[in-house]
Amino acid sequence: MSKEQLVNYLNETVKPDEGIIPAYLLGDKAVYELEHEKVFLKTWVFLGHESEIPNPGDFMTRELAGYSIIISRESMGEINAFYNMCTHRGMKLCRADKGNKTLFTCPYHGFNFKNTGELVGVPLQKDIYGERLDRTKMGLHKVKLESYKGLLFGNWDENAEPLEEFLGDFKWYLDIVVGRAEMEVIGAPQRFIVKSNWKVGSDNFVGDSYHTMVTHGSIAKLGMVPNATYSKRGFQIHTENGHGLNLGTPNPDFAFPEELKDEYKSNLSEEQYEVLSNLKNMIGNAFPNMSFLISHTKIKGELISNTSIRMWRPLSHNKMEVIAWLLVEKNASQEWKNRSRDSFILTFSPSGIFEQDDTEVFTDITEAAQGPMPFQKNLTYNYTMGLHRKPVDFIGPGVAYDDKFTEASQRNFYQYWLELMTK
């Protein structure tokens, strides 16, 4: 079917307000290709954290909508991003994941670029070009890059709204995740491949706590949580532009470093600190594919929290790379950081008990959505949970419900997805 026909078909069949989401959205190549154009080339996409390149000259290479980019901190501390392509013959300029360089040399013809993007050196320039080569017109292509509380986002659309406008009210909750204190990434991000459509991951984190008592039922048997239905208590909240989260409360114990309470209070409003001090867990997704998690577990009988950011990077219609960053409070003790890392590895690393539970499900869902049969049988998913419920007042912004077993956030996610796909 043509692009126009696909857009019309999406408008006819995808009905988030009624809780009807067709299965073909997770298995059709044409949908995936349209997503690349309509969503990932025009939306703010998460790339990493400023603490990964703390020093002048530090750089890292990441991918933005399938294209390699260089993110570099220059001598004055400003962070820039450039398309990882030499402007002479299009060679990939940098092959390293990260390092420290003030100059990048093309491995094809040796053109030299500063980490601010300027072309500053051409082998034998005068002999072979004379006066005809204008280096000022051959700088690296700059990528639109903005930061919020250390989170770096990129966008290929030069006319995109500012990042803070796109995040909107969702910033209130991101402050609790990454703005409560000065945060830093520990170690390199963990990366692994899952044979799943990327939307399954975003869907899971934007609002699905319902699966916890079944998919993760073993954690109650292990004594890591009090009972299998603990995941229901709290709030589900969504904001504009497809963002949403589940916020688990209450928690009688404070699972963050006690000595940092003053830092938390100085960085958060009274209302935000109230949420943090009663927080059991916090799971959410910033549209399209940046998820976050604050999780509390008991390690050897002692409560500890871990905070992670993850990206569901699309590789094809049925495959994604999961990239996960562990963040800790920079001013916490090394002993606390070590225990938080242990908690993360136990739960949401590639070998973690939660991660393996989820990715097994993600794979099977995607496999079942492949091929022509979902179209022929008109297979749809049921997203009607909570349609009968009314929002409640909450101390933070957004549309809130007074427990986490509803699918309002998923409906909000797919509504915004549909708007972008059918523009």
N, C-alpha and C positions, 0 to 999 in steps of 0.2 A: 504494500500500500504506500502511496505517496506521503510526504510529510504533512500536507494539508489534510489528507484522509485520516492520518494517525491522530492529529490534533482534534479533529471532529469526533473520532472514536473515543478518545480520552474524555472529551466533554460529555459524551453520551453515557459512558460506562462507569466512570469514576465518580462516586457520590459520597464524599466524606461526611457531609451533613446528615446523610441517612445511615452512615456506618457501613457502606458498601465499597469495598476495595477489591478490584479484580485481581486474580492470581497472575495474569499475564504480565503485570507490572514488574514482577520479579524474575521473569524468564524470557522476555522478548528482546532480541538484539536491537530492533528498531527503537524501542523505548529507551534503551541504554544510550544509543547514539544521539537521540534527541535530548536526553538529559545532559550529555556532555556539552551540547550547544547552548541549551536554554538555562541550565542550572549551574554547571561547574565553570563555564567560561564567563558567567555574568554575576556570580555570587561571591561573597567573601568566604574564603576557604582557609582553614587553620593550617599553619605551617610549622610551628614550633614555639619555643619559649626563649625570651631574651637571655636568660641565664645560660643557655647553651653556647653562647658566643660572648663571654663576659669581657674580653680584653680587646684593645685596638688590634686590628689585623685578623681577628678570629673570623672564621667563615664556616658555613655549612651548606651543603647542597640538599635541596628538597624538590618535590614535584608539586606543581600547581596545575591541576586539571590535565595531568598527563605530560606536562612539559617541565623539563629540568630547569631549576633556577638556582642562582648563587645568592645566599643571604650573607652579607658581610658587614662587620663593624669597622668603620673607618677611624682615623686617628683622633678625631674630635668626639668620638663616641656615637655618632649617628649610625643607624642601621639602614642599609639599602639592600634592594633586591634587583637582580638582573637576570634576563634570559641567558641560560648557560649555552650560548652560541656565539662563536667568533664571527664578527661582522665581515670578515674577508671571504671565507668559503663555507661558513656554517658549521665548522667542526665544534664538537662539544668541548668547551674551553677547559672545564675542570672535571676530573674524574673521581676525585677524593670525596668521601662523605663529609669530612670536616678537617680543619687545620688552622694554620695561621699564615697568611700571605698578604703582602701589600701589593704584589704584582701577580697577575695570572698570565702565563705564557701558553699560547696555543700550541698543542703538540703536532700540528700539521705544518704550518709555515713559520711559527715562531713569533707571531704578532704578540705584543705585550700590552696588557690593560691594567690600569690601576684598580684597586678595590673600590674606587669611586666611579668606575665605569669608563674613564677616558682611555682612548688608545694613545699610548705614550712611546711605543717603540715598534719599528718595522725593519726587519733585517735588510740591509743594503738599500735603504729607501732612496737616497739621492741617486745612486747608480741606476736603479731599475725603474724608478718612477719619475725622476727629475723633480719638477715643481708641481706635478699634476695631482699628487695624492694629498687630499685635505683630511688630516687625521681628526679634525674637530667634528667631522660629519660621520665618523665611524665608531663612535662610542657604543658601548653595550646598550641593548634595549632595556630601559628601566621598567621594572614591574611595580605596579601600585601596591604599596606595603603600608599597613598601619598596625598599631599595637594598642592593646587594652590590658592594663595591669600585668604586663609582661607577656601576654599572649600575642603572637604574631600572626596576622592574617594577610593573604594576598588576594588580588583581584585583577583579572585580565581586562575588565571593562573600565576604561578611563573615565566613563561618565557615571560610575556607580556612586550611590549615596555614601557618605562617610561611614566608617565602620561603626562608630558609636550610635549613629542613627539606625543602622541596620540591627544592631543588638538591642537597642531600645530599652524597655523596662527589664529585659533579661539581665542587664548589667548588675542589677540589685543582687541577683543570686550568684553571678560570677564573682562578685566582690567577696562573698563568703568562701568561695572555692579557692580563688587565687589572689584575692586582694586583702585577706584578713591579716596578712603579715608579709614581710619580704620573703618570697618563695624562690626556690631554686630546683632545677632538675637534677636528680641523682643518676649518674651513669648515662650511657647511651640509650635512646629509646628502643624498646623491644619491638621486633618486627616479625610477623609470621603471616603466612598465606592461608586463607580460608576459602573453600569453594562455596561461596555464598554471595548473593546480591548485597550491595552495600546498604540498601534501605532496611534490610532485616536488622542490622546492627543499630542503626539510628532509631528505628521503631522500638527496639527492645529497651533502649536507654531513655528515650523521650517520655515513656510513660508506662512500661509494662512491669509492674511489681507483682501482678497476678500469677506469673509463672514461677515465682520464687518458691512457693510452698510445694510445688511438684518437681520442677526441674532441679532445684537446689534443696530438695527435701532432706538430703543426707546431712546437711549442716545442723539441723535440729537434733538428729540422732547422735551427732558428734558432740553435742553440747555447746556449739559455737553461738547458738541463739536459743532463746527460751522455748519457742514452739514454732510449728510450721507456718502459723498464720501471723507471725510477728510483722510480716512485710505489709500488712494492710493498714496499720496505724500511721497516721500522718496526714499529709496533704499532697494533692496533685495540682500543679499550677502550669498554665501556659500563657505565653505572651504573643505579641504580633510576630509576623515573619516566620512562623513555624517552630519557634523555640518552645521547649517545655521541660519539666522536671518532676520527679517525685521526691518529696521531702519527708523523711522518717523522723517522727517524734513520738513521745518524749524519751529522753535518755537521762536517767538519774545520775549517771556518771559522766565526768568531763574527760573525753578521750584525747585531748590535745595537751601540749606542754603547759603545765600550770604556770611556769615562770614567764610565759608569754602573754598572760591575760591582759596586761597593760598595753602591749603592742596591738593585740586584737581590738581592744576598746578604742585605741587612738585611730585605727584604720576603718572601723565600722561604725555605723549609726547605732543608737541604742536598740533599735528594732532588729537590726542585722545581728548584733551581738546576742540578743535574746534567742534568736534562731540558732546561732552557733552553740550557745551554752546548753541548749536542749536537744542538740542534733544527734540522732541515731545513725542516719545515713542520708546521703543526698546523691541522686542519680539523675542526670539530665542530658540534653542534647541541644547544642546550638546548631540551627539549620545551616548547611545540610548534614554534615557528617562529623562534627566535633562533639564527642561525648565526654562527660566527666563523672567522677565518682568519688565521694567521700565515704569510706567504709570503716566500720568499727568491728574489730574482732578481739577475741581473747587469745593471747599467746602465752602458754604456760600459766594460765590463770590470771594474767594481767591484761587489762584493757588497753588497746592501742588503736590509733586511727591510721589510715593511709589515704592519700589523695592522688588521684591519677587522672590524666587526660588521655583520650584515645581518638584516633581518626580511623574511619572506615574508608580506606582509599580504593576507589573502584579500579579494577584491572580489566574487567569485561562484564558482560551481563550476569555472569554466574561465578565471578571470582573477585575477591578483594584482598588487599593487604591491610592487616591490622597493625597500627603503630601506636604503642602505648608509652607514655612518659610518667614516671613517678616524680611527684613534687613533694618537697618537705619545707618546713619553715627554716630559713637560713640561720636564724639565731637560736634554734633548738640545739640541745646537746647532741654530741655524736652518738651517744648511747641510744637516745630517743630516735634519731634518724635511722640507726641500724635496725631497731625493732620495727619501725614503720616499714622499712624495706622488706624485712622478713614477712610482715603481714601482707604486703602487696604480692610477694612471690607466692605465698601460700594460697592466695585467693584469686587474683586477676592477672597473673602472668601466664605465658603459654602453657606452663605445667600446673597452673593453679586449679583448684577444685571447681571454682565458679566458671572460669574461662572454658574449661573442657566441657562442662555441662552445656554452656551456651552455644559454643561453636558446633557441637554435634547437632543441636537443634537447627541452627542457622543453615547448615549444609543440607539437611533433609528437606527443609522448607523450600530451599532454592531448587533442589533436584526435582521436587514434585511439580514445580511451576514451569518446567521446560517444555518446548515443543508446541505443536498445534492443539493438543488436547484441551488446555485451559480455555482456548478460544471456542473450540467446537462444543464443549460442554458448559460454556459460560460459568466457569468456576469463580466463585468470589469468596472473600474472607469476611467474617462477621466482626464489625467494629461498633456494635451497638451498646456495649456496656456503659451504663451511666447516662444514656440519653434522657432518661426520665428524671435526672437529678438537677437541682438548681445550685449555682455557685454559692459560696459562703464568703463572708468577710475574712480577710487575712491581713496581717500587719505589713506584708510586702505587696508589691504591685502584681498585676496579672489577674487571670481568671482562675480562681481556686476552688477546689472541692475538698471536703473534710475527711476523706481517706484516700488511699492510693489505688483502690480497685475501681477504676473507671478508665475509659479509653478516649477521654476528651483531648488529651495531648496528642494522641496519634491522629485523631480526626483533624486537629489543628495543623499538624505536620503535613498531612496529605492535602489539605485544603490549599496551603501555601505552595506546595509542590505543584499542584494542578494549575494554580494561577501562573506560575512561571512557565510551565510546559505548554500552556495554551495561549500565551501572549501573542 
